[in-house]
Amino acid sequence: MVSYLLCVDGSDNSNRALQFIKNKLLNSNNKGDKITLMHFVHRIENSWLNPISDNLNKLSNIEEEQKSKDLEKNYIEKCKKSFPDEIQWRYISIIKENAEDVIEAIKEQNPDIVVVGTRGNGFLKKMFLGSFSEMVLKHSPYPVLIIP
């Protein structure tokens, strides 16, 4: 039995990573494999020093929460359509403020392998990892599979 942790963000790369795991699980004879889809919601802390900035941060947090709910609905629909009943899956949304929060959330799940999509910037995107995937690769205590 293998436990996969897939970090999702709705990007094409994240969706390719989900497709990779789907193909792996559906072509596997390993009954009991499971997948946890985890989305990290960025939370901006409010500052009592600057009320204008504080209001903008509140609006940003509300927008992030709505995006997270929409993403969750989308991935739940995909998983219901994609995975047969014998494959266990679940979706978790985690509020994070920094890289340590991400790694701590991953540790709490205790996966056999962490799967992330890569996302680079500009014309160099095929040569470099995105900052999130690079951070997970460097700091995860579990093996990390990066899907381009």
C-alpha positions in Angstrom: 0.0 0.0 0.0 1.4 3.4 -1.1 0.3 6.7 0.3 0.7 9.6 -2.1 0.5 13.3 -1.1 -0.2 15.5 -4.1 0.2 19.3 -3.6 -2.4 20.9 -5.8 -2.9 24.5 -6.9 -5.1 24.3 -10.0 -2.2 24.9 -12.4 -1.7 22.8 -15.5 1.4 21.3 -13.9 -0.6 20.3 -10.8 -3.2 18.7 -13.0 -0.5 16.8 -14.9 0.7 15.5 -11.6 -2.8 14.4 -10.7 -3.1 12.6 -14.1 0.3 10.9 -13.5 -0.9 9.6 -10.1 -4.3 8.6 -11.6 -2.6 6.5 -14.3 -0.2 5.0 -11.7 -3.0 4.0 -9.4 -5.4 2.7 -12.1 -2.6 0.6 -13.7 -1.5 -0.8 -10.3 -2.5 -4.0 -8.7 -1.8 -2.5 -5.3 -5.2 -2.4 -3.7 -5.4 0.0 -0.8 -3.2 2.7 -2.3 -4.4 6.1 -1.3 -4.0 9.7 -2.3 -4.3 12.9 -0.4 -4.7 16.1 -2.4 -3.4 19.0 -0.3 -3.9 22.7 -1.2 -2.1 25.4 0.7 -3.9 28.6 1.2 -1.7 31.6 1.8 -2.9 33.7 4.7 -1.6 37.3 5.0 -1.3 38.4 8.6 -3.0 41.7 9.5 -1.0 44.5 11.0 -2.4 46.9 13.5 0.2 49.5 12.5 -1.3 50.3 9.1 -5.2 50.2 8.8 -5.2 50.6 5.0 -2.8 47.7 4.5 -4.9 45.8 7.1 -8.0 46.2 5.0 -6.2 45.1 1.8 -4.9 42.1 3.6 -8.4 41.2 4.7 -9.7 41.5 1.2 -6.8 39.3 -0.1 -7.5 36.7 2.5 -11.2 36.6 1.5 -10.3 36.2 -2.1 -7.8 33.4 -1.3 -10.4 31.6 0.7 -12.9 31.8 -2.2 -10.3 30.5 -4.7 -9.6 27.7 -2.3 -13.2 26.7 -2.1 -13.6 26.7 -5.8 -10.4 24.7 -6.2 -11.6 22.2 -3.7 -14.9 21.7 -5.5 -13.1 21.3 -8.8 -10.7 18.6 -7.5 -13.4 16.7 -5.6 -15.4 16.5 -8.9 -12.3 15.3 -10.7 -11.5 12.6 -8.1 -15.1 11.3 -8.0 -15.0 10.9 -11.7 -11.4 9.5 -11.9 -11.0 7.1 -9.1 -12.9 3.8 -8.5 -14.2 3.1 -5.0 -11.2 0.9 -4.1 -8.8 3.8 -4.3 -9.0 6.0 -1.2 -8.7 9.7 -1.7 -9.3 12.9 0.2 -8.8 16.6 -0.2 -7.3 18.8 2.5 -7.0 22.6 2.5 -4.3 24.0 4.8 -3.8 27.6 5.7 -0.1 28.5 5.6 1.9 31.6 6.4 5.4 30.3 5.6 7.5 27.4 4.3 7.7 25.8 7.8 3.9 25.5 7.8 4.0 23.7 4.5 6.6 21.2 5.6 4.9 20.7 9.0 1.6 19.9 7.2 3.3 17.4 4.9 4.9 15.7 8.0 1.5 15.4 9.6 0.2 13.4 6.7 3.2 11.0 6.8 3.1 10.0 3.1 5.3 7.5 1.3 5.9 10.0 -1.4 5.1 13.7 -2.1 4.2 14.7 -5.6 4.3 18.2 -6.9 4.0 19.9 -10.2 6.8 22.3 -11.2 6.1 25.8 -12.2 8.8 28.1 -13.6 8.7 31.7 -14.8 9.0 33.0 -18.3 11.2 31.4 -21.0 13.3 29.6 -18.5 10.4 27.7 -17.0 11.6 24.4 -18.5 15.0 24.8 -16.9 14.1 25.8 -13.3 11.7 24.6 -10.7 9.0 26.8 -9.2 9.8 28.2 -5.8 7.2 26.0 -4.1 8.4 22.7 -5.7 12.0 23.6 -4.9 11.2 24.4 -1.3 9.4 21.0 -0.9 12.2 19.2 -2.6 14.8 20.7 -0.3 13.0 20.4 3.0 10.6 17.4 2.8 11.7 14.5 4.9 9.9 12.2 2.4 10.8 11.4 -1.2 9.6 14.0 -3.6 8.5 13.4 -7.2 8.3 16.5 -9.4 6.1 16.3 -12.5 6.9 18.9 -15.2 
